[in-house]
Amino acid sequence: MKITNDIFYIGVNDRAIDLFEGQYVVPEGMAYNSYVILDEKIAVMDTVDAAFVDEWMENLRQALGGKTPDYLVVHHMEPDHSSGITRFAEAFPEAVIVATRQAFVMMQNFFGVDFSSRRLVAEEGTRLPLGAHTLQFLLAPMVHWPEVMVTFEETEKILFSADAFGKFGALDAEEDWACEARRYYIGIVGKYGSPVQKLLKKVSALDVSAICPLHGPVLRENLGYYIGLYDTWSSYRPEEEGVMIAYTSVYGNTKKAVLLLEEELHALGCPKVVVNDLARCDMAEAVEDAFRYSKLVLATTTYNGDIFPFMRVFLDHLKERNFQQRTVALVENGSWAPTAARVMKGMLEKSENLTFAETQVKIVSALTDENRAALAALAKELCEK
């Protein structure tokens, strides 16, 4: 795929994968992106996953047309991007490896070699002229590993953004960018909002015409939309006004309460209501929804003096990703000693800028008229906030 007259895509599509990083369902596969810049000096931008190194090497040779690359630029050392480094180094023994100092330490750890005789250590602002093109390296530690950097190609104004602006899905998948990019960001990068904000500040000083990420499509138009979403996600602001209800239910009574609350919210004209049964939904989708919307309702049963396991896992995911700046409401159920609300609130006590709804619903086994009235009051409070 031609990015510009001198820059070509040489990555691969993975349609065999079922779980990315062993946990994220990817029904539309995954893309491992790599690029080559053809100039007086030739730079290859990253490699691919181990299962596709042969295919990638063939893509590279076709793009080179008999020429020899001068540089391999390594932005990120996760194996889905770095597994071809040693194959490249063996095939092109004169080529220089360009990466951050921390990345070379990781190469030693991964491959048993740090390329000390043929490496260029990239520092903040380091420039690498290729001829008509010049690469400028910008450090991006903890987006989302410590060794990460991005590259700005100054002539054609292209940002090679590492894992930033990536998404789930192979490049031949026809799907909305934001949905799978949001799930990717919240699940994988979401903990590191502050480092992403620092990177966005650097990017704001650049005149970027296109973004080439390590996953997902090349972004060429309406870049303000993509950068704006990243700013929203990384600053933990709600993306949309709406209510996300996350629940677990053992014998169906908590579910009945949730469905009644959903009905009440719709009747009051709440702009968006999303319901997730944590025992049955894709947990990553539920976590994504919690960060997407402005209000979160947690409804679960007391279980072994604690909370139902799927709710605990869900809350652990939220805490790990610095969940904040939301309104949270609590609905608990318990047959003899309801403690779920106290446990859930305690799990979120260190989260920043959370507002807890004044109305708290306590169910003892089955719904009562008092519970129904409390659910109606909760719906009204959530719609008014």
C-alpha positions in Angstrom: 0.0 0.0 0.0 1.3 3.4 -1.0 1.2 6.0 1.7 3.0 8.7 -0.4 5.3 8.5 -3.4 8.2 7.5 -1.1 6.5 5.8 1.9 4.9 2.3 1.7 3.0 0.1 4.0 4.6 -3.4 4.4 2.6 -4.7 7.4 0.4 -7.8 7.7 -3.1 -8.8 8.6 -3.7 -11.5 11.3 -7.0 -13.3 10.7 -6.1 -16.4 12.7 -5.9 -14.7 16.1 -8.8 -15.1 18.6 -7.5 -13.2 21.6 -5.1 -10.3 21.4 -2.7 -10.3 24.3 -4.4 -13.4 25.5 -7.6 -11.5 26.7 -9.2 -9.2 24.1 -11.6 -10.8 21.7 -10.8 -9.6 18.1 -13.5 -11.0 15.8 -12.1 -8.9 12.9 -8.4 -10.0 13.5 -5.5 -7.7 14.0 -3.1 -5.7 11.9 0.6 -5.5 12.6 1.8 -2.4 10.8 5.3 -1.7 9.3 6.4 0.9 6.8 9.4 1.7 4.6 10.7 5.1 3.5 12.6 5.0 0.2 15.1 7.8 -0.1 18.9 8.2 -0.6 18.9 6.4 2.8 16.2 3.8 3.3 14.4 3.5 6.7 12.2 0.6 7.7 9.7 1.4 10.5 9.2 -1.5 12.8 8.7 -5.2 12.2 5.7 -7.5 13.0 4.5 -10.5 15.1 6.6 -13.7 15.0 4.0 -15.7 13.1 4.2 -13.3 10.2 7.9 -12.4 9.9 8.3 -14.5 6.7 5.4 -12.6 5.0 6.7 -9.3 6.3 10.2 -10.0 4.9 8.7 -10.7 1.5 6.7 -7.5 1.6 9.9 -5.6 2.5 11.9 -7.2 -0.3 9.2 -6.3 -2.8 9.1 -2.7 -1.6 12.9 -2.4 -1.7 13.1 -3.6 -5.3 16.6 -4.9 -4.9 17.8 -2.0 -2.8 19.3 -2.4 0.7 17.8 -0.7 3.8 20.1 1.6 5.9 18.0 1.8 9.1 15.5 -0.1 11.1 13.6 2.2 13.4 12.1 0.5 16.4 9.3 2.4 18.1 8.1 -0.2 20.5 9.4 -3.5 21.8 6.3 -5.5 22.4 6.7 -8.8 20.5 3.9 -8.1 18.1 6.1 -5.3 16.7 9.6 -6.4 17.4 9.8 -10.1 16.5 11.4 -9.5 13.2 14.3 -7.5 14.4 16.9 -10.3 14.5 15.7 -11.6 11.1 16.1 -8.1 9.6 19.6 -7.7 11.2 20.8 -11.0 9.8 19.4 -10.3 6.3 20.9 -6.7 6.2 24.1 -6.8 8.3 25.1 -3.2 7.3 21.8 -1.7 8.5 21.8 0.4 11.7 19.1 -0.2 14.4 17.6 3.0 15.7 15.8 2.9 19.0 15.7 4.4 22.5 18.3 3.4 25.1 15.7 1.4 27.0 14.6 -0.4 23.9 18.2 -1.7 23.4 18.1 -3.1 26.9 14.9 -4.9 26.0 16.5 -6.3 22.8 19.2 -7.8 25.0 16.5 -9.3 27.2 14.4 -10.6 24.3 17.0 -11.7 21.8 20.3 -11.9 23.7 21.9 -9.1 21.6 21.8 -5.3 22.0 23.4 -4.5 18.6 26.0 -2.3 20.3 28.2 -2.3 17.1 25.4 -1.1 14.8 23.0 1.0 16.7 21.9 4.6 16.9 20.4 5.7 20.2 17.5 8.0 19.7 17.1 10.9 22.2 14.4 13.5 22.4 14.6 15.6 19.3 17.3 13.5 17.5 17.1 14.1 13.8 18.0 11.5 11.1 18.3 12.8 7.5 17.5 10.3 4.8 17.9 12.7 1.8 14.6 14.4 0.9 13.1 13.2 4.2 14.2 13.8 7.7 13.1 11.9 10.8 12.7 13.5 14.1 12.4 11.2 17.2 10.2 12.1 20.1 10.3 10.1 23.3 6.9 8.8 24.6 7.7 6.7 27.7 4.8 4.8 29.2 2.6 5.1 26.0 2.3 2.4 27.1 5.8 0.9 27.7 8.8 2.8 29.0 11.0 2.5 25.8 8.4 3.9 23.4 9.2 6.7 21.0 7.3 8.2 18.0 8.8 9.6 14.8 7.8 12.7 12.9 8.8 12.7 9.2 9.3 16.4 8.6 9.0 16.7 4.8 5.7 14.9 4.3 4.6 15.6 7.9 3.7 12.1 8.8 3.6 10.9 12.4 4.7 7.3 13.0 2.8 7.0 16.3 3.8 3.5 17.8 0.7 2.1 19.6 -1.0 5.5 19.9 -4.0 5.9 17.6 -4.1 2.1 17.1 -7.2 -0.1 17.1 -8.3 -3.7 17.0 -9.1 -5.2 13.6 -7.3 -6.2 10.5 -7.0 -3.6 7.8 -9.5 -5.4 5.5 -12.2 -5.1 8.2 -15.0 -2.6 7.4 -15.9 -1.2 10.8 -16.2 2.1 12.7 -12.8 3.3 13.8 -13.8 4.8 17.2 -15.5 1.8 18.7 -12.5 -0.6 18.4 -10.0 2.2 18.9 -11.8 3.1 22.1 -11.8 -0.5 23.4 -8.1 -0.8 22.4 -7.2 2.4 24.1 -9.1 1.8 27.4 -8.0 -1.8 27.7 -4.3 -1.4 26.8 -3.2 2.2 27.1 -5.9 3.5 29.5 -3.9 3.4 32.7 -1.4 5.8 31.2 -3.4 9.0 30.6 -0.8 11.4 31.9 1.9 10.1 29.5 -0.5 10.2 26.6 -1.3 13.8 27.5 2.4 14.7 27.4 2.7 13.1 24.0 -0.4 15.0 22.7 1.2 18.2 23.8 4.3 17.4 21.7 2.1 16.4 18.7 0.1 19.7 19.0 3.3 21.6 18.1 3.6 19.6 14.8 1.9 20.1 11.5 0.8 16.5 11.1 -0.8 15.5 7.7 -1.2 11.8 8.5 -0.8 9.3 11.3 0.7 5.9 10.8 0.1 3.7 13.9 1.3 0.2 14.6 -2.2 -1.1 14.6 -5.2 -0.1 12.5 -5.5 2.1 9.4 -3.4 5.1 8.4 -5.3 8.2 9.5 -5.3 10.9 6.8 -8.4 13.1 7.1 -10.1 14.9 10.0 -7.1 14.3 12.3 -8.6 16.7 14.8 -11.4 14.1 15.4 -8.9 11.4 16.3 -6.6 13.6 18.3 -9.7 15.0 20.1 -10.9 11.5 21.1 -7.4 10.7 22.4 -7.4 13.9 24.4 -10.8 13.0 25.9 -9.8 9.4 26.7 -6.5 10.3 28.2 -7.9 13.1 30.4 -10.6 10.7 31.7 -13.4 13.0 30.7 -16.7 11.3 29.7 -17.1 11.1 26.0 -20.9 11.1 26.0 -23.7 12.0 28.4 -25.4 8.7 29.3 -25.9 6.0 31.9 -24.0 2.7 31.8 -25.5 0.0 34.1 -23.2 -2.9 35.0 -24.8 -5.7 36.9 -24.6 -9.3 38.1 -27.6 -11.4 39.2 -27.8 -14.9 40.7 -31.5 -15.7 40.7 -32.8 -12.8 38.6 -34.0 -10.4 41.2 -31.1 -7.9 40.7 -31.7 -8.2 37.0 -35.3 -7.3 37.5 -34.2 -4.2 39.4 -31.8 -3.2 36.6 -34.5 -3.7 33.9 -36.9 -1.5 35.9 -34.2 1.2 36.3 -33.5 1.1 32.6 -37.2 1.5 31.9 -37.5 4.5 34.3 -34.4 6.1 32.7 -35.9 5.8 29.2 -39.2 7.1 30.4 -37.5 10.2 31.7 -35.7 10.8 28.4 -32.2 9.9 29.5 -30.2 10.4 26.3 -28.4 7.1 26.4 -28.7 3.9 28.5 -26.4 0.9 28.1 -26.8 -2.3 30.1 -24.1 -4.9 30.6 -24.5 -8.3 32.3 -21.0 -8.7 33.5 -21.3 -12.5 33.6 -22.1 -12.7 29.9 -20.8 -9.7 28.1 -17.3 -9.0 26.8 -15.6 -7.6 29.9 -13.5 -5.3 27.7 -16.7 -3.9 26.1 -18.2 -3.2 29.6 -15.0 -1.4 30.7 -15.0 0.6 27.5 -18.7 1.7 28.2 -17.9 2.7 31.8 -15.3 5.2 30.5 -17.4 6.3 27.5 -20.5 7.5 29.5 -20.8 10.1 32.2 -22.7 8.0 34.8 -22.2 4.4 36.0 -24.7 2.3 38.0 -23.2 -0.7 39.8 -25.8 -3.4 40.7 -24.8 -6.7 42.3 -25.5 -9.2 45.0 -23.7 -9.8 48.2 -21.7 -13.0 47.8 -19.7 -14.7 50.5 -19.8 -11.5 52.5 -18.2 -9.7 49.5 -19.5 -9.0 46.0 -20.2 -11.3 43.0 -16.9 -12.2 41.3 -17.6 -10.7 37.9 -18.4 -7.3 39.6 -15.1 -7.5 41.5 -13.2 -8.2 38.3 -15.0 -5.3 36.6 -14.2 -2.9 39.4 -10.5 -4.1 39.4 -10.4 -3.2 35.7 -11.7 0.3 36.4 -9.3 0.9 39.3 -6.4 -0.3 37.2 -7.2 2.2 34.5 -7.7 5.2 36.8 -11.5 5.5 36.5 -12.5 9.0 37.6 -14.7 12.0 36.9 -18.0 10.2 36.8 -21.2 9.9 38.8 -21.6 6.5 40.4 -24.8 4.9 41.7 -25.1 1.8 43.8 -27.7 -1.0 43.9 -27.2 -3.9 46.2 -29.0 -7.1 47.0 -28.6 -9.6 49.8 -30.8 -12.2 51.5 -29.6 -11.7 55.1 -26.7 -9.3 55.3 -26.4 -7.0 52.3 -22.8 -5.6 52.1 -22.3 -5.1 48.4 -22.8 -1.3 48.3 -20.2 -0.8 51.1 -17.7 -3.1 49.3 -18.2 -1.5 45.9 -17.8 2.0 47.3 -14.8 0.9 49.2 -13.1 -0.4 46.1 -13.5 3.0 44.4 -12.6 5.1 47.4 -9.2 6.1 45.9 -10.6 7.0 42.6 -10.5 10.7 41.8 -13.4 13.1 41.3 -16.2 10.5 41.7 -19.7 11.7 42.8 -21.9 9.1 44.4 -25.6 9.3 43.9 -27.6 10.3 47.0 -30.1 7.6 46.2 -28.9 4.1 47.1 -31.0 1.1 46.5 -31.0 -1.8 49.0 -32.8 -5.0 48.0 -33.3 -7.8 50.5 -33.8 -10.9 48.3 -36.7 -9.7 46.1 -38.1 -6.3 44.9 -40.6 -4.5 47.0 -42.7 -1.4 46.4 -40.2 0.5 48.4 -37.4 -0.7 46.1 -39.4 0.3 43.0 -39.9 3.8 44.5 -36.2 4.0 45.2 -35.3 2.9 41.6 -37.6 5.6 40.3 -36.0 8.2 42.5 -32.5 7.0 41.4 -33.5 7.3 37.7 -34.8 10.9 38.3 -31.5 11.8 40.2 -29.3 10.4 37.3 -31.3 12.2 34.7 -31.2 15.5 36.5 -27.4 15.5 37.3 
